[in-house]
Amino acid sequence: MIVFDLICTEGHTFEGWFHDSSSYREQKRKDLIACPICNSTAVEKLPSTFAIKSSTGGGKPVPAEAITDLDPAKISQLQEKVSEFVRDHFEDVGCNFTKEALKIHYGVTEPRNIRGVSTREEEKVLDKEGVEYYKVPLPTPTESDG
Ligand SMILES: [Zn+2]
């Protein structure tokens, strides 16, 4: 027996037990699988895991991982676009990033886009407090190499 997490079109999730995955497919084809809540037979199998694992282990999902198929030129182009967007649309709070992020998180200040730097310790605080943030690979300040 295997158990699948299933979801109907109404968004109800429930567990379905099947002999094996082919009997799931057969029952689904015959509309034999119905949502126990709304009786809908339009159900889909949920992916067994939602977690996005980063290859570095325990890290945040970073955009760079999703675009590893692209050639390096395109990746750096994309990174440039992202950092340009962040530069133009996010208020630079510098070293106060963690403080400001927490203030926004707790509604002390207006929600707004901010950017800045944080230490690994500060990131742990943000994780613990459940603050959502993204790490953007910003290009290092250009060293004069030509
Ligand atoms: Zn349902």
Boltz pocket constraint, residues with backbone or C-beta under 6 A from the ligand:
constraints:
  - pocket:
      binder: B
      contacts: [[A, 8], [A, 9], [A, 10], [A, 11], [A, 12], [A, 35], [A, 36], [A, 37], [A, 38], [A, 39], [A, 40]]
      max_distance: 6.0
